[in-house]
């Protein structure tokens, strides 16, 4: 499995979600909904080890779980990223999010969510957010699903200035003052079943306040091997508008992972 991290200053156009909507609906039946009271989801991970002219090690892992109980739905998402290049730490991030939804109608629901991120190379020591709002199922067919959400809440964060030596190793980290601000969120969650074994997904979450605007987008293509295992190719971005001085705004990660479906 492969994990590759790159940082550039350009921004990824978010029209990828709109482009994916152009996929024509397939003719097969969709998966049945999971039963109430049962946690379902998937875990995935990938490794890369190389040696010779360059030495690189990297690891990424994700866990997504959901459970429905009548009108209530609980969701948990955890992710981690670790990388070294020629013995120098180049990536280390851990993030988590919990969300509870309550159905108002077949398409409309309200939600409450809390999330936290600690990324040693983002220009922030940590970012913690709690929000609540409304969501709407824009498309809810057997093969295509698209949810949109808008929320309001609060965010607490702490910037972190990074100093590196000539080889690229971090030699000093200087934390700024912890700050809190009101934030607004906008999210899109898209899923389309291309064939009986191939699924395209895209998750976009924008968190914007006076201290920072974070755009997080995860695009993935998953191909099933059997009922339990699958292979996935993913491309993710994390774009902070106001990181500490000297830190690039945009972080990109490309992954090829083995997926284990939890049913």
N, C-alpha and C positions, 0 to 999 in steps of 0.2 A: 504494500500500500504506500501511497505517496502523499506527502504534505509539503507545499511550497509557499513561502511567505515573501511578499514583495511590498515595498512602500514607495509610492510616487505622489506627486503633488496634484496631478489632474484628478478630476471627479468622474465617476462612472455615471452615465446618463441612466435615469431610473425608468426610461421608456422600455426597458427589457420586460417589465411586467405587462405593458400594453402589447408588446410584440408577441408575448406568449399567449395572449388572449386570441390571437389569430388562428391558433391550432383548431382544426376542424374536429367536432365531436366524433368519437369513435362509436362503432355500432354494437359494442359488447355491453353486458350488464356491469354495473359498479359493484363494489364490495358492500356486503350488508353492514349496517351500523353495529358497533360493539354493544354487548349487553350492559345494562345498568349495573353499577356496583363492582365493576371489574376494571382494574388498571390495565390499559393497553398502550402500545407505543413502539418505540424502537431505540436501540442503542447502536452506535457506530463508532469506528475508530480506524486510524491508519498510522503506519510507521514508515520511516525512511532512514536507512543507514547507508552511508557511502564513504569510501576511503580511496586513497591514491593521491592524485594531485590536489584534491580538496577533501576535507573530512566534514561531513554534515550528518546531524542526527535531528530528527523531528518526530513529534507525536501530537496527534489531535484526537479528541474523543468528544462525543455528544450523547446525551440521553434526553429523550422526549417522551413524557408519559401523560396520559389523560384518563379521566374517569367521569362518567355521567351517572347522576342519581336523580332521576325525574327531571325537573326543570334546571337542576344545578349541574355545572360542569367544572371540574378542577383540572388544571394543567400545570405541569412542572417541566422546566427545561434547564439543563445543566450543560456546560461546554468548557473545554480546556484546550490550551495550545501551548506547546513547549518546543523550542528549537535551539540548536547550537550550530555554529559554522566555524570550522577550524578551532574548535575548543572554546569559542567565545559565545556566551549566551546571547541569542538574537531575538527570541520571542518567548514570552511567558504571560499567559492570560488565563483567567478563570472567571466565569460569569454564570449567573443563575437568575431564573425568573419564575415566579409563581403567579397564577391567574385563576380567579374564580368568576364564572359566568352564571347569570340567571336568566332563563328564557322569559321574555315578555310576550312574544308571539312566535309564530313559526319562523320568522326571519329576524325579528328585533330582540336584542338582549342587552342587559347592562353588565359591566365587568368592574372588578377591582384587581389591581395588579401591583406587584412589588418586584423590583429587580436590582441586582448589584453586579458591578464589574470591577475587577482589579487587574489592570494591565500594566506591566512594568515598562512598556515601551510606547505608551499612548500619550504621555505628557500629563497623565492624571494618576495620583496615588490610588484613588477609588472614585466611583460614581454610584450613588444609591438613589433610586427613584421609586416613588409610590404614587399611583394614579388611579382614577376611576372615571368611567364614562359609558358611552353607548356603542354598540356594535350592530352591524346589519349584514345579513347574508344576501349579497348582491346576486350571486349565482349559486344555486343549490340543486344541481342535477346529479344523476348517477355518476357521471364521469368528470364533471367540472364543478369546482367549488371556488367561490371568491367571497371573502369576508372583508368588510371595511370597518374601521373603528376610529373614534375620536375621544380623547380624554383630557382631563386636567388633573394636576397634582403638584407635588413638590419634589425637588431634587437637592441632594447634598453631595458636594464634590470637593476634592482637594487637588490642585495642580501639583505637578512634580517636574522640576527642571533636572535634566540629565546631562552629565558631563562625561565624555568618552575620551580615551587616550588615542594615540595614533593608530593602533591596531583595531580600534572599534569597540573595545571593552569598556563597560560602564565603570567609572572610577568614583563617581559621586552622584548622589541624589539629594536634591534640596526640595523639601515640601513647602508649598505655599500655605496660606491660611485656609481652613475649611470654611466653605460658604454654602448658603442655602438660598434657593430661589424657586419661584413658581414656574411650572413648565406646562406646555401643551404637548399632546402626543397624537400622532396619526399613524395608522397601521393598515396594511393590506396583507392578506394571507390567501395565496392562490395555489390551487392544486388541479392538475389535469391528467387524466389517465389516457396516454397516447395509444397504448395497446393493452392487452391482457396482462403483460408483464413489465410494462414501461410507464413510469410516472414522472411528470414534471412538476416541481414545486418552487414557489418563490415566497419568501417572507420579508416584508419591509416594515420597519418601525422607525419613525422619526420622533425624536424627543428634543423639544426646542424651548429654551429659556434665555434669560439675560446673560447667564454665565457661559453657556455652550449650547450648540446644536449638534446632536449626534444623529447621523443617518446610518442605520444598520440594515444591510440587505443580504439575504442568503438565498442563492439560486442553486437548485439541485436537480439532477436527473438520476433516477433510480431504476435499475433493471433487476428483476427478481430472478434468483437462481432456482429456488423452490419456495414453499410456503413460509419457511423460516429465515432463509438467508437471501441477501441481495448485494449487488455492487452499486455504489453511488459515486457520481462525479459532482463536486460542488465548487462554487465560486462565491466567496463572501467578502463584503467590504465593511469597514468601520471608519466613518469619516467624522472627526471632531472639528468643529469650526474654530475653537479657541483653546488649543493645547498650550502647554508651557512653551516658552521661547526655545527655538532650536529643534523642536520635535515636528516631524511631518504630520500633516493633517490626515492623510489617507493611508489606511492599512488594508492590504488585500491578501487573501488566503485562497489557494486552489488546492483541493483535496481529491483523492481517490480512496474511498473507504469500503470496508466490509461492514454490512448492516445486518443486525440481528433483530427480527421482528418479535415483539413481545405481545402475546395474545392470551 
